[in-house]
Amino acid sequence: MFLDKASQMTVQTESLSGIDIRAEIDRLRKDRNAVILAHYYQRPEIQDLADYIGDSLELSKKAAATDAEVIAFCGVKFMAETAKILSPEKTVILPDLDAGCSLEDSCPPEKFAQFRKANPDHIALTYINCSTEVKALSDIIVTSSSAETILAQIPKDQKIIFGPDRHLGGYLSRKFDREMLLWPGVCIVHEAFSETELLKLKAQNPGAPVAAHPECPPHIIDHADYVGSTSGILNFAKTFPGQTLIVATEPHIIHQMELALPDKVFIGAPGADGQCACNICPYMALNTLEKLYLALRDLKPQIEIEEGLRLQAKKSLDRMLEMAGGTVGKGDLGAR
């Protein structure tokens, strides 16, 4: 009998009735010698049972340093691929293989290769939110926490392609007064924030600072008191002197803020009508406890990368790690 994907998901969930999912995940974690990673944008119940919570590269580095044989990455596909690039000997599983990324989707490898060929005098400084194939076509990978450190080391006369996020590239271009060819990709979550609604929220909370991810467009960044990666925003939340913080990134990071600072108030920046859930990443939301349990039980879906491709992609990651030094994972692009 043919079942469409939605029907398969329903049947799959129903078949798990009566199972203590959390207890089974803990059992399988031990039996499989697995480490569970959760990005800050995962739903709270996944964050709460993860061994490590953080930004994508930070998580991959932590997993590589463990003796775990299995990495269960609760995030999106490019993150799990990065974990596999750094830990080829480990089994890497992703609860839902459809957990993609609008930035990765915006930058098909064949088109990026053509773009590079058309601009041979440019180096490719590429945001980590891209496929393994695009990493392999790049010279240096950057994260939102390492981008400034790396850009500062590139000679002023060196021409640069920056992709796939035009907002992060534009932010760096403006801050460093560096002209760059920007790939026209955007994050659908950070693109959804409304300047009008943000200004209303600021008026309702006078004095509350705004912390924004650099994937946000300029009309949001312009109102931010702090700009940084998810880790950086979390660190800012722990140190700002006020009582209320407006957070312009995917709102599931607020779970960690509330755990660390229960006496403070954190408000997610609103979307177009002030009510929509468009600031929630639909790809991250695909991962569930049920799917994590099944992935650990069946050791699939697995991330597989051809070795030649993996080594080529690793070169651009290694170059980042060489140039970034101790800044990777700290997440600080700084106060404005």
Secondary structure, 3 states (H helix, E strand, C coil): CCCCHHHHHHHHHHCCCCCCHHHHHHHHHHHCCEEEEEECCCCHHHHCCCCEEECHHHHHHHHHCCCCCEEEEECCHHHHHHHHHHCCCCEEECCCCCCCCHHHHCCCHHHHHHHHHHCCCEEEEEECCCCHHHHHCCCEEECCCCHHHHHCCCCCCCEEEEECEHHHHHHHHHHHCCCCEECCECCHHHHCCCHHHHHHHHHHCCCCCEEECCCCCHHHHCCCCEEECHHHHHHHHHHCCCCEEEEECCHHHHHHHHHHCCCCEEEECCCCCCCCCCCCCCCHHHCCHHHHHHHHHHCCCECCCCHHHHHHHHHHHHHHHHHHHHHCCCCEEEEC
